[in-house]
Amino acid sequence: NSELKMAIPGDLLEIIIDYLYTDNISRNVKISLVFFAYKNEFDICRLVSVEQLCQILVLADQLLIERLKEICEFHIANSITFRDASELFQFSHAYNADQLKAFVAQFICRNMATFLEGRLLDSLDNQLLADLSKSYRRLLRHNCRIELFQNENFRFLA
């Protein structure tokens, strides 16, 4: 049996979520959260937007459902665009979505010229810019090591 045993039955959990979050989240988000809590499965097909995934991530963070939070981080990371990258970077920082934050930082760093030219990072605060700067330096060091390693191998074979 693959059902997750919960201290609170699924029907009761749905009522609690309805009571606590009626104004803040859509019915699809509530259904997805209850479905995950009751069956330990997550049906991404019910969701239509990154915004809804972010809402589920927030709820999963608040309710301490770490696995659901990680699943949301994964699906949000696969939907990232230039337009929403800085906003998602802020969001991931605010909700301690470390995997998402690392992915978004890497995405921004690998496309830094585009982000700087388009002034897409202007909305970030100093702490986030410092985090991004650290990520960019790490990426540059890593790329330099790879290039140095490839050059040394080339000389060794020659």
Secondary structure, 3 states (H helix, E strand, C coil): CCCCCCCCCHHHHHHHHHHHHCCCCCHHHHHHHHHHHHHCCCCHHHCCCHHHHHHHHHHHHHCCCHHHHHHHHHHHHCCCCCCCHHHHHHHHHHCCCHHHHHHHHHHHHHCHHHHHHCCCCCCCCHHHHHHHHHHHHHHHHHHHHHHHHHHHHHHHHC
